[in-house]
């Protein structure tokens, strides 16, 4: 057995070895946090922060914690004594002790004392709230309900679906009314992607307690099956009589429609209804006109409440695509109230459906519910009410108010984390500092972010104001000296280009996506090479995409190319920039008649592209208002899209 002195010696040697290996391995991280090439006038305070060897070891520690590698996290943490982010070092050391390599909570007691000490030492901080979130998952797994309830009451963000499910399980275990808990669960059990173990346990527990019917449980399981979580589906709702229909509809909805038309009578009325809802969803995602028929069959049979959130939303979209305003109205009225309330789309389209029926007063009431929202549907609602979409009056803040923001702890910490390219942690610190700020304080913080050239924080912070606004901060125009001449040369609408950049990168110069797009305009390498060749940019190599002017030049030219290729439609071109020109053409080809741009945008089959197009064009409208000070029509910008046979394009 080794003596304490020998142990200490071996630990120091092991620590030194780990330190040396970490520093040697960090050349990759050093590459990741190289400063991007940008005009000198835009060199930010963050860009001037020096990255040290200790910072690189800290980045390694973060990676070890992400992998829940207990040994490596312990070793790296032991070599970061007196590091400025002592709370993060402690968090990254403790967190792997709470979760296994697959990311599941361990459920044992080994880390409890360390967690309690951490929460006491750092109480009131963003990271303490994150630690509490993690611990709640552990406490929930081991069903330590007394401690869980005590800690859950202190959880500020309360944004974890699993934790919410554990909270409902805790209440159920303590004898609360299961029917009421089942009702409460409807606002939680919407997206199976976030369910995890807790929610999979909650549903059958509510059924066993008599609070939820087997049909309701099967509906939740079916929502999981629709997304490909078949094992989860069985755990949630047991065997579903229409499991095979769900699988068939996902694979070939048109064939499933034909087959089920012949065999529907073999099923109960309830199962017929939900099957038609599933078939309708997948037909609608293929832009198949039969989706309207499938959903009308479902509507006649009823059971709207047993449709998944996806099926409920695509029921409205199928009606819009078919211009079946009766189905649109019925679909929205039959929605889960939580689903209906989480997206202003359904309030707007309900108003439109009422207007078609001649119920102008009720339609007006619907539009008024969202007219003060500064988003895509808020703008369209204001136009329906005959009101202006001009940017609201600007509230200015003074230099002294802005200067005080420089000393805010969360901002100081965030800036250093951004310098290490740890945006997730940087955003956590920055956003935590914004809590409980007044509108004027938010505008001062946004102006401060502008001064130090953190443009994504400029937008994010200014977006939070409720009554007092500054849309020059919500819709900033950095790099205008670089972008304006490029846009002018190719006659590209500058407001649209800015609307796209705001959505693509939030002006983060070194932004990169999981698929390889990079820079302000998130240009793909193959696209960049194609455009460079077309415009005669000689000696182009993809490492030049990090150069701001090169990125703007290639992105702007590509945007202009897709606009020309798609007959000048900003809706189609915006969709093409995100999903590719061929898809935009295919979606247009499947139209059965000329369709207003808002309906086309809402019925884009890809969620990412659908959200993207609406945000880009909403952004563009406000940018135009900020730039020119004139009222803008979003409807006019969206235009009308007519069906057209898809032709091949050489554009990537």
C-alpha positions as CSV (number, residue, x, y, z in Angstrom):
1,X,0.0,0.0,0.0
2,X,1.4,3.4,-1.0
3,X,2.0,6.1,1.5
4,X,0.2,9.5,1.4
5,X,3.4,11.1,0.2
6,X,3.8,8.6,-2.6
7,X,0.2,9.1,-3.6
8,X,0.6,12.8,-3.7
9,X,3.7,12.4,-5.8
10,X,1.9,10.1,-8.3
11,X,-1.1,12.5,-8.5
12,X,1.2,15.4,-9.3
13,X,3.0,13.4,-12.0
14,X,-0.4,12.3,-13.4
15,X,-1.7,15.8,-13.3
16,X,1.4,17.2,-15.1
17,X,1.0,14.4,-17.7
18,X,-2.6,15.2,-18.3
19,X,-1.8,19.0,-18.5
20,X,0.9,18.3,-21.1
21,X,-1.4,16.1,-23.1
22,X,-4.2,18.6,-22.9
23,X,-2.0,21.5,-24.1
24,X,-0.6,19.4,-26.9
25,X,-4.1,18.2,-28.0
26,X,-5.4,21.7,-27.9
27,X,-4.0,22.8,-31.3
28,X,-7.4,21.9,-32.7
29,X,-9.1,24.2,-30.2
30,X,-6.6,26.9,-31.0
31,X,-7.7,26.7,-34.6
32,X,-11.4,26.8,-33.7
33,X,-10.9,30.1,-31.7
34,X,-8.8,31.9,-34.3
35,X,-10.0,35.4,-34.8
36,X,-12.0,35.8,-38.1
37,X,-10.8,38.1,-40.8
38,X,-12.9,41.3,-40.6
39,X,-12.5,45.0,-41.4
40,X,-10.5,46.8,-38.7
41,X,-13.4,49.1,-37.9
42,X,-15.3,46.0,-36.7
43,X,-12.6,44.5,-34.5
44,X,-14.5,44.0,-31.2
45,X,-13.6,44.1,-27.6
46,X,-14.1,40.3,-27.6
47,X,-11.7,39.8,-30.5
48,X,-9.0,41.6,-28.5
49,X,-9.1,39.2,-25.6
50,X,-6.1,36.9,-25.5
51,X,-6.7,33.2,-25.3
52,X,-4.3,31.5,-22.8
53,X,-3.2,27.9,-22.3
54,X,-5.4,27.8,-19.2
55,X,-8.3,28.9,-21.4
56,X,-7.6,26.0,-23.8
57,X,-7.5,23.6,-20.9
58,X,-10.8,25.0,-19.7
59,X,-12.3,24.2,-23.2
60,X,-10.9,20.7,-22.9
61,X,-12.6,20.4,-19.4
62,X,-15.9,21.5,-21.0
63,X,-15.6,18.8,-23.6
64,X,-14.8,16.2,-20.9
65,X,-17.9,17.3,-19.0
66,X,-20.1,17.0,-22.1
67,X,-19.0,13.4,-22.5
68,X,-19.5,12.8,-18.7
69,X,-15.9,11.6,-18.5
70,X,-15.4,11.6,-14.8
71,X,-11.6,10.9,-14.7
72,X,-10.6,13.4,-17.3
73,X,-12.9,16.1,-15.9
74,X,-11.3,15.5,-12.4
75,X,-7.8,15.7,-13.7
76,X,-8.3,18.8,-15.8
77,X,-10.2,20.6,-13.1
78,X,-7.4,19.9,-10.6
79,X,-5.0,21.8,-12.9
80,X,-7.2,24.9,-13.1
81,X,-6.8,26.2,-9.6
82,X,-7.5,29.9,-9.4
83,X,-8.9,30.0,-12.9
84,X,-11.3,33.0,-13.2
85,X,-14.3,30.8,-14.0
86,X,-14.1,28.8,-10.7
87,X,-17.8,28.1,-10.8
88,X,-17.6,26.5,-14.3
89,X,-14.6,24.5,-13.3
90,X,-16.5,23.2,-10.3
91,X,-19.6,22.6,-12.4
92,X,-17.7,20.7,-15.1
93,X,-16.0,18.6,-12.4
94,X,-19.3,17.7,-10.6
95,X,-21.7,17.2,-13.5
96,X,-20.1,14.0,-15.0
97,X,-20.5,12.4,-11.6
98,X,-24.3,12.9,-12.0
99,X,-24.8,11.4,-15.5
100,X,-23.6,8.3,-17.3
101,X,-21.8,8.2,-20.6
102,X,-25.2,8.0,-22.4
103,X,-26.3,11.2,-20.7
104,X,-28.8,9.6,-18.4
105,X,-29.0,10.6,-14.7
106,X,-27.2,8.1,-12.4
107,X,-29.7,8.4,-9.6
108,X,-27.2,7.7,-6.8
109,X,-26.2,9.9,-3.9
110,X,-22.4,10.2,-4.7
111,X,-22.5,13.8,-5.8
112,X,-25.2,15.2,-3.5
113,X,-22.8,16.9,-1.0
114,X,-20.9,18.6,-3.8
115,X,-24.1,19.8,-5.5
116,X,-25.4,21.3,-2.2
117,X,-22.1,23.0,-1.6
118,X,-22.1,24.4,-5.1
119,X,-25.7,25.7,-4.9
120,X,-25.0,27.4,-1.6
121,X,-21.7,29.0,-2.9
122,X,-23.1,30.2,-6.2
123,X,-26.8,30.7,-5.4
124,X,-28.5,33.2,-7.6
125,X,-26.3,32.6,-10.6
126,X,-27.1,31.2,-14.1
127,X,-24.8,28.3,-13.5
128,X,-26.4,27.4,-10.1
129,X,-29.8,27.3,-11.9
130,X,-28.2,24.9,-14.5
131,X,-26.8,22.7,-11.7
132,X,-30.2,22.7,-10.1
133,X,-31.7,21.5,-13.4
134,X,-29.3,18.6,-13.5
135,X,-29.8,17.7,-9.9
136,X,-33.6,17.7,-10.3
137,X,-33.2,15.0,-13.0
138,X,-31.2,12.9,-10.6
139,X,-33.6,13.4,-7.7
140,X,-36.5,12.6,-10.0
141,X,-34.9,9.4,-11.1
142,X,-34.5,8.1,-7.6
143,X,-38.0,9.5,-6.6
144,X,-36.7,11.6,-3.8
145,X,-39.8,13.7,-4.0
146,X,-39.4,15.7,-0.8
147,X,-36.0,17.0,-1.9
148,X,-37.2,17.3,-5.5
149,X,-40.1,19.5,-4.6
150,X,-37.9,21.7,-2.4
151,X,-35.4,22.3,-5.2
152,X,-38.0,22.5,-8.0
153,X,-39.5,25.5,-6.2
154,X,-36.2,27.3,-6.7
155,X,-35.7,26.4,-10.3
156,X,-35.8,29.7,-12.1
157,X,-35.9,28.9,-15.8
158,X,-38.1,25.8,-15.5
159,X,-37.6,25.0,-19.1
160,X,-36.9,21.2,-19.0
161,X,-39.7,18.9,-20.2
162,X,-38.3,16.0,-18.2
163,X,-38.2,18.0,-15.0
164,X,-41.8,19.0,-15.6
165,X,-42.8,15.4,-16.0
166,X,-41.0,14.5,-12.7
167,X,-42.9,17.3,-11.0
168,X,-46.2,15.8,-12.2
169,X,-45.1,12.4,-11.0
170,X,-44.2,13.8,-7.6
171,X,-47.7,15.3,-7.3
172,X,-49.3,12.1,-8.4
173,X,-47.3,10.1,-5.8
174,X,-48.6,12.5,-3.1
175,X,-52.2,11.9,-3.9
176,X,-53.1,14.9,-6.0
177,X,-56.1,14.6,-8.4
178,X,-55.0,12.5,-11.3
179,X,-57.6,14.0,-13.7
180,X,-56.3,17.5,-13.0
181,X,-52.7,16.3,-13.4
182,X,-53.6,14.7,-16.8
183,X,-55.1,18.1,-17.9
184,X,-51.9,19.8,-16.7
185,X,-49.8,17.3,-18.7
186,X,-51.3,18.5,-22.0
187,X,-49.1,21.5,-22.0
188,X,-46.0,19.4,-21.3
189,X,-46.5,16.3,-23.5
190,X,-46.4,17.9,-26.9
191,X,-43.1,17.0,-28.4
192,X,-41.8,13.4,-27.9
193,X,-38.3,14.6,-28.8
194,X,-37.9,15.9,-25.2
195,X,-39.8,13.2,-23.3
196,X,-37.1,11.0,-21.9
197,X,-37.6,8.5,-19.1
198,X,-39.7,10.8,-16.8
199,X,-42.5,11.5,-19.4
200,X,-42.5,7.8,-20.5
201,X,-43.2,6.9,-16.9
202,X,-45.7,9.7,-16.3
203,X,-48.3,8.7,-19.0
204,X,-48.9,5.0,-17.9
205,X,-48.9,6.2,-14.3
206,X,-51.7,8.7,-15.1
207,X,-53.6,5.9,-16.9
208,X,-53.2,3.5,-13.9
209,X,-54.4,6.2,-11.6
210,X,-57.5,6.8,-13.7
211,X,-56.6,10.4,-14.7
212,X,-55.9,9.7,-18.3
213,X,-57.8,7.3,-20.7
214,X,-56.0,4.6,-22.6
215,X,-57.1,6.4,-25.8
216,X,-55.3,9.6,-24.6
217,X,-52.2,7.6,-23.8
218,X,-52.2,5.9,-27.2
219,X,-52.5,9.4,-28.8
220,X,-49.4,10.5,-27.0
221,X,-47.6,7.3,-28.0
222,X,-48.8,7.8,-31.6
223,X,-47.2,11.3,-31.6
224,X,-43.9,9.5,-30.7
225,X,-44.4,6.9,-33.5
226,X,-45.0,9.6,-36.0
227,X,-41.5,10.9,-35.2
228,X,-39.9,7.5,-35.4
229,X,-39.8,6.8,-31.6
230,X,-41.5,3.4,-31.8
231,X,-40.1,1.9,-28.6
232,X,-41.1,5.1,-26.7
233,X,-44.6,4.9,-28.3
234,X,-45.2,1.4,-26.8
235,X,-44.0,2.6,-23.4
236,X,-46.3,5.5,-23.5
237,X,-49.5,4.0,-24.9
238,X,-49.1,0.3,-25.2
239,X,-50.0,-1.4,-28.5
240,X,-51.8,0.9,-30.9
241,X,-54.3,-0.6,-33.4
242,X,-53.2,1.7,-36.1
243,X,-49.4,1.3,-35.6
244,X,-49.0,-0.2,-39.1
245,X,-51.0,2.6,-40.7
246,X,-48.7,5.2,-39.1
247,X,-45.6,3.4,-40.5
248,X,-47.2,3.0,-43.9
249,X,-48.3,6.7,-44.0
250,X,-44.8,7.8,-43.2
251,X,-43.4,5.7,-46.0
252,X,-46.0,6.2,-48.7
253,X,-49.0,8.4,-47.7
254,X,-50.6,8.3,-51.2
255,X,-50.7,4.5,-51.2
256,X,-51.9,4.4,-47.6
257,X,-54.7,6.8,-48.5
258,X,-55.9,4.4,-51.2
259,X,-55.5,1.3,-49.1
260,X,-57.2,2.7,-46.0
261,X,-60.1,4.0,-48.2
262,X,-60.9,0.3,-48.8
263,X,-60.2,-1.0,-45.3
264,X,-61.4,1.8,-43.0
265,X,-64.7,0.1,-42.1
266,X,-62.7,-2.7,-40.3
267,X,-61.7,-0.2,-37.6
268,X,-63.6,1.6,-34.8
269,X,-64.9,5.1,-35.4
270,X,-62.1,6.4,-33.1
271,X,-59.4,4.5,-34.9
272,X,-60.7,5.6,-38.3
273,X,-60.6,9.2,-37.2
274,X,-57.0,9.2,-35.9
275,X,-55.8,7.1,-38.9
276,X,-57.2,9.7,-41.3
277,X,-55.5,12.4,-39.2
278,X,-52.1,10.6,-39.5
279,X,-52.6,10.0,-43.2
280,X,-53.6,13.6,-43.7
281,X,-50.5,14.9,-42.0
282,X,-48.1,12.9,-44.2
283,X,-50.0,13.7,-47.3
284,X,-49.9,17.4,-46.4
285,X,-46.1,17.2,-45.9
286,X,-45.9,15.9,-49.4
287,X,-48.1,18.7,-50.6
288,X,-50.6,16.2,-51.9
289,X,-54.1,17.6,-52.5
290,X,-55.6,14.5,-51.1
291,X,-54.6,15.7,-47.6
292,X,-57.6,18.0,-47.6
293,X,-59.9,14.9,-48.2
294,X,-58.2,12.9,-45.5
295,X,-58.6,15.6,-43.0
296,X,-62.2,16.2,-44.0
297,X,-62.9,12.5,-43.3
298,X,-61.3,12.9,-39.9
299,X,-63.3,16.1,-39.2
300,X,-66.6,14.3,-39.9
301,X,-65.6,11.5,-37.5
302,X,-64.4,13.8,-34.8
303,X,-61.8,12.9,-32.1
304,X,-59.7,16.1,-32.8
305,X,-58.3,15.9,-29.3
306,X,-56.6,12.6,-30.1
307,X,-54.5,14.1,-33.0
308,X,-50.9,14.8,-32.4
309,X,-49.8,18.5,-32.3
310,X,-48.2,17.9,-35.7
311,X,-51.4,16.5,-37.2
312,X,-53.4,19.4,-35.7
313,X,-51.1,22.0,-37.3
314,X,-50.9,20.3,-40.7
315,X,-54.7,20.0,-40.7
316,X,-54.8,23.8,-40.9
317,X,-52.0,23.9,-43.5
318,X,-53.8,21.3,-45.7
319,X,-56.9,23.5,-45.6
320,X,-54.9,26.6,-46.5
321,X,-53.2,24.9,-49.4
322,X,-56.7,23.7,-50.7
323,X,-58.3,27.1,-49.9
324,X,-60.7,25.1,-47.8
325,X,-61.5,27.8,-45.3
326,X,-64.2,25.7,-43.5
327,X,-61.5,23.1,-42.7
328,X,-59.1,25.8,-41.6
329,X,-61.7,27.2,-39.2
330,X,-62.7,23.8,-37.8
331,X,-59.1,22.7,-37.5
332,X,-58.1,25.7,-35.4
333,X,-61.2,25.4,-33.2
334,X,-60.4,21.8,-32.5
335,X,-56.8,22.4,-31.6
336,X,-55.3,21.7,-28.2
337,X,-55.4,25.3,-26.6
338,X,-51.7,25.1,-25.9
339,X,-50.9,24.2,-29.5
340,X,-53.2,27.0,-30.7
341,X,-51.7,29.6,-28.4
342,X,-48.0,28.9,-29.0
343,X,-48.0,30.2,-32.5
344,X,-49.6,33.4,-33.7
345,X,-50.2,31.7,-37.1
346,X,-53.4,30.1,-35.9
347,X,-54.8,33.3,-34.5
348,X,-54.2,35.0,-37.9
349,X,-55.5,32.2,-40.1
350,X,-58.6,31.9,-37.8
351,X,-59.3,35.6,-38.4
352,X,-58.9,35.0,-42.1
353,X,-61.3,32.1,-42.1
354,X,-63.9,34.1,-40.1
355,X,-63.5,36.9,-42.7
356,X,-64.2,34.5,-45.6
357,X,-67.4,33.6,-43.7
358,X,-68.4,37.2,-43.5
359,X,-67.9,37.4,-39.7
360,X,-65.9,40.6,-40.0
361,X,-66.3,41.7,-36.4
362,X,-65.0,38.4,-35.0
363,X,-62.2,38.4,-37.5
364,X,-61.2,41.9,-36.4
365,X,-61.1,40.6,-32.8
366,X,-58.8,37.8,-33.8
367,X,-56.4,40.1,-35.6
368,X,-56.3,42.5,-32.7
369,X,-55.1,39.7,-30.4
370,X,-51.7,39.7,-32.3
371,X,-51.4,43.1,-33.8
372,X,-48.9,44.2,-31.3
373,X,-46.6,41.3,-32.0
374,X,-43.6,42.3,-34.1
375,X,-43.4,39.1,-36.1
376,X,-44.6,37.8,-39.5
377,X,-48.2,37.3,-38.4
378,X,-48.3,40.4,-36.3
379,X,-47.4,42.4,-39.5
380,X,-50.1,40.6,-41.5
381,X,-52.7,41.1,-38.8
382,X,-52.0,44.9,-38.8
383,X,-52.4,45.0,-42.6
384,X,-55.8,43.2,-42.2
385,X,-56.7,46.0,-39.7
386,X,-55.6,48.7,-42.1
387,X,-52.8,49.7,-39.8
388,X,-49.2,50.6,-40.5
389,X,-46.2,48.2,-40.4
390,X,-43.8,51.0,-39.9
391,X,-41.2,50.6,-37.1
392,X,-42.4,52.1,-33.8
393,X,-41.0,55.3,-32.4
394,X,-37.5,55.0,-31.2
395,X,-36.6,55.3,-27.5
396,X,-33.1,56.6,-27.0
397,X,-30.9,55.9,-24.1
398,X,-28.0,58.1,-22.8
399,X,-24.3,57.4,-22.7
400,X,-24.3,57.1,-18.9
401,X,-27.0,54.4,-19.0
402,X,-25.0,52.5,-21.6
403,X,-21.7,53.0,-19.8
404,X,-23.1,51.3,-16.7
405,X,-23.6,48.1,-18.6
406,X,-19.8,47.6,-19.0
407,X,-19.5,46.7,-15.4
408,X,-22.3,44.1,-15.3
409,X,-20.8,40.8,-14.2
410,X,-22.8,38.7,-16.6
411,X,-21.6,40.8,-19.5
412,X,-18.0,40.7,-18.5
413,X,-18.1,36.9,-18.1
414,X,-20.0,36.5,-21.3
415,X,-17.4,38.5,-23.3
416,X,-14.6,36.2,-22.2
417,X,-16.6,33.1,-22.9
418,X,-17.4,34.5,-26.4
419,X,-13.7,35.1,-26.9
420,X,-13.2,31.3,-26.3
421,X,-16.0,30.6,-28.8
422,X,-18.1,29.2,-26.0
423,X,-21.3,30.8,-27.2
424,X,-23.7,28.5,-25.3
425,X,-22.1,29.5,-22.0
426,X,-21.6,33.1,-23.1
427,X,-25.3,33.4,-24.0
428,X,-26.3,31.9,-20.6
429,X,-24.3,34.5,-18.7
430,X,-25.5,37.4,-20.9
431,X,-29.2,36.4,-20.9
432,X,-29.2,35.8,-17.1
433,X,-28.0,39.4,-16.7
434,X,-31.0,40.6,-18.7
435,X,-33.5,39.2,-16.3
436,X,-35.8,41.7,-14.7
437,X,-34.4,44.7,-16.7
438,X,-36.7,47.5,-17.7
439,X,-37.1,48.3,-21.4
440,X,-34.7,51.2,-21.2
441,X,-32.1,49.0,-19.5
442,X,-32.5,46.5,-22.2
443,X,-31.9,49.1,-24.8
444,X,-28.9,50.4,-22.9
445,X,-27.5,46.8,-22.8
446,X,-28.2,46.4,-26.5
447,X,-26.4,49.7,-27.3
448,X,-23.5,48.4,-25.1
449,X,-23.4,45.2,-27.2
450,X,-23.3,47.3,-30.3
451,X,-20.3,49.3,-29.0
452,X,-18.3,46.1,-28.5
453,X,-19.6,44.6,-31.8
454,X,-21.5,41.6,-30.3
455,X,-24.3,42.0,-32.9
456,X,-26.2,38.8,-32.1
457,X,-26.5,40.2,-28.5
458,X,-27.6,43.5,-29.9
459,X,-30.5,41.8,-31.6
460,X,-31.3,39.3,-28.9
461,X,-31.4,42.0,-26.2
462,X,-33.4,44.6,-28.1
463,X,-35.9,41.9,-29.1
464,X,-37.0,41.6,-25.5
465,X,-38.5,45.1,-25.0
466,X,-42.3,45.3,-24.5
467,X,-43.3,49.0,-24.6
468,X,-40.2,51.0,-25.5
469,X,-38.3,50.1,-28.6
470,X,-35.4,50.9,-30.9
471,X,-35.8,49.0,-34.1
472,X,-32.4,50.2,-35.3
473,X,-31.1,47.8,-32.6
474,X,-33.5,45.0,-33.4
475,X,-32.6,45.4,-37.0
476,X,-29.0,46.6,-37.0
477,X,-26.9,47.2,-40.2
478,X,-23.3,46.4,-39.4
479,X,-20.9,45.9,-42.4
480,X,-23.0,48.3,-44.5
481,X,-19.9,49.9,-46.1
482,X,-19.0,46.4,-47.3
483,X,-22.5,45.1,-48.2
484,X,-24.0,48.2,-49.8
485,X,-21.7,48.4,-52.9
486,X,-22.0,44.7,-53.5
487,X,-25.8,44.8,-53.4
488,X,-25.8,48.0,-55.5
489,X,-23.6,46.4,-58.2
490,X,-26.0,43.5,-58.7
491,X,-29.2,45.4,-57.9
492,X,-30.0,43.3,-54.9
493,X,-32.5,44.6,-52.4
494,X,-30.4,45.6,-49.4
495,X,-33.2,45.2,-46.8
496,X,-33.8,41.6,-48.0
497,X,-30.1,40.8,-47.8
498,X,-30.0,42.1,-44.2
499,X,-33.1,40.2,-43.3
500,X,-31.5,37.1,-44.5
501,X,-28.2,37.7,-42.7
502,X,-30.0,38.5,-39.5
503,X,-31.7,35.1,-39.8
504,X,-28.7,33.1,-41.0
505,X,-26.0,34.2,-38.6
506,X,-27.2,37.0,-36.3
507,X,-24.1,38.8,-37.6
508,X,-21.7,36.3,-35.9
509,X,-18.8,36.5,-38.3
510,X,-17.3,33.1,-37.6
511,X,-20.7,31.3,-37.4
512,X,-20.6,27.8,-38.7
513,X,-23.4,25.2,-39.1
514,X,-23.4,21.4,-38.6
515,X,-23.5,20.9,-42.4
516,X,-20.5,23.2,-43.2
517,X,-22.1,26.6,-44.0
518,X,-20.0,29.4,-42.7
519,X,-19.8,33.2,-42.2
520,X,-22.3,36.0,-42.1
521,X,-24.3,34.6,-45.0
522,X,-23.7,30.9,-44.1
523,X,-22.4,30.0,-47.5
524,X,-21.8,26.3,-48.3
525,X,-18.3,25.5,-49.6
526,X,-19.6,23.9,-52.9
527,X,-21.9,26.9,-53.4
528,X,-19.0,29.3,-52.8
529,X,-16.8,27.6,-55.4
530,X,-19.7,27.7,-58.0
531,X,-20.4,31.4,-57.4
532,X,-16.8,32.3,-57.4
533,X,-16.3,30.7,-60.8
534,X,-19.5,32.3,-62.2
535,X,-18.5,35.9,-61.1
536,X,-14.9,35.5,-62.1
537,X,-13.4,35.6,-58.6
538,X,-9.9,34.2,-59.4
539,X,-7.7,32.2,-57.0
540,X,-10.7,31.4,-54.7
541,X,-10.2,28.8,-52.1
542,X,-12.7,27.9,-49.3
543,X,-10.5,29.2,-46.5
544,X,-11.3,32.7,-47.9
545,X,-15.0,32.2,-46.8
546,X,-13.9,33.5,-43.4
547,X,-13.0,36.9,-45.0
548,X,-16.0,39.1,-44.4
549,X,-16.0,40.8,-47.8
550,X,-15.6,37.5,-49.6
551,X,-18.4,35.9,-47.7
552,X,-20.8,38.9,-48.4
553,X,-19.8,38.9,-52.1
554,X,-20.4,35.2,-52.6
555,X,-23.6,35.0,-50.5
556,X,-25.1,38.1,-52.1
557,X,-24.4,36.9,-55.6
558,X,-25.9,33.5,-54.9
559,X,-29.0,35.1,-53.4
560,X,-29.4,37.2,-56.5
561,X,-28.9,34.1,-58.7
562,X,-31.7,32.2,-57.0
563,X,-33.9,35.2,-57.2
564,X,-33.5,35.4,-61.0
565,X,-33.8,31.6,-61.3
566,X,-37.1,31.8,-59.4
567,X,-38.7,34.6,-61.4
568,X,-38.1,37.4,-58.9
569,X,-40.2,35.8,-56.0
570,X,-38.6,36.7,-52.6
571,X,-40.6,33.9,-51.0
572,X,-39.3,31.2,-53.4
573,X,-35.7,32.6,-53.4
574,X,-35.6,32.8,-49.6
575,X,-36.7,29.2,-49.5
576,X,-34.2,28.2,-52.1
577,X,-31.3,29.9,-50.2
578,X,-32.1,27.6,-47.3
579,X,-33.3,24.4,-48.8
580,X,-32.0,24.6,-52.4
581,X,-33.6,25.9,-55.7
582,X,-34.8,22.4,-56.8
583,X,-37.0,22.1,-53.7
584,X,-38.5,25.6,-54.2
585,X,-39.4,24.7,-57.8
586,X,-40.9,21.4,-56.7
587,X,-43.0,23.0,-54.0
588,X,-44.3,25.6,-56.6
589,X,-45.0,22.9,-59.2
590,X,-47.3,21.2,-56.7
591,X,-49.6,24.2,-56.4
592,X,-53.0,23.7,-58.0
593,X,-53.8,27.4,-58.5
594,X,-52.2,30.8,-57.9
595,X,-51.6,31.1,-54.1
596,X,-50.8,34.0,-51.9
597,X,-47.3,34.1,-50.6
598,X,-48.2,33.8,-47.0
599,X,-50.0,30.5,-47.6
600,X,-47.1,29.2,-49.6
601,X,-44.7,30.1,-46.8
602,X,-46.9,28.5,-44.1
603,X,-47.2,25.3,-46.1
604,X,-43.5,24.7,-46.8
605,X,-42.9,21.1,-45.7
606,X,-39.6,21.6,-44.0
607,X,-40.0,23.1,-40.5
608,X,-36.6,24.9,-40.6
609,X,-37.3,26.4,-44.1
610,X,-40.8,27.4,-43.2
611,X,-39.7,29.3,-40.1
612,X,-36.7,30.7,-42.0
613,X,-38.7,32.1,-44.9
614,X,-41.3,33.8,-42.6
615,X,-38.5,35.3,-40.5
616,X,-36.4,36.5,-43.4
617,X,-39.3,38.3,-45.0
618,X,-40.6,39.8,-41.8
619,X,-37.0,41.0,-41.1
620,X,-36.8,42.4,-44.6
621,X,-40.0,44.4,-44.1
622,X,-38.7,46.0,-40.9
623,X,-35.3,46.6,-42.3
624,X,-36.9,48.5,-45.2
625,X,-38.9,50.6,-42.7
626,X,-35.8,51.4,-40.6
627,X,-33.7,52.2,-43.7
628,X,-36.3,54.3,-45.5
629,X,-38.7,55.4,-42.8
630,X,-41.7,54.4,-44.9
631,X,-44.7,52.1,-44.3
632,X,-44.1,48.7,-45.8
633,X,-46.6,46.1,-47.0
634,X,-45.6,42.5,-46.1
635,X,-48.4,41.1,-48.3
636,X,-47.0,43.0,-51.3
637,X,-43.5,41.6,-50.5
638,X,-44.9,38.1,-50.3
639,X,-46.8,38.4,-53.6
640,X,-48.7,35.6,-55.3
641,X,-47.1,32.4,-56.5
642,X,-48.5,30.6,-59.5
643,X,-47.9,26.9,-60.3
644,X,-45.2,26.3,-62.8
645,X,-43.5,23.1,-64.1
646,X,-40.2,22.6,-62.3
647,X,-37.2,22.9,-64.6
648,X,-33.7,21.7,-63.9
649,X,-31.2,24.3,-62.6
650,X,-27.5,24.2,-62.4
651,X,-27.5,26.2,-59.2
652,X,-26.3,24.2,-56.2
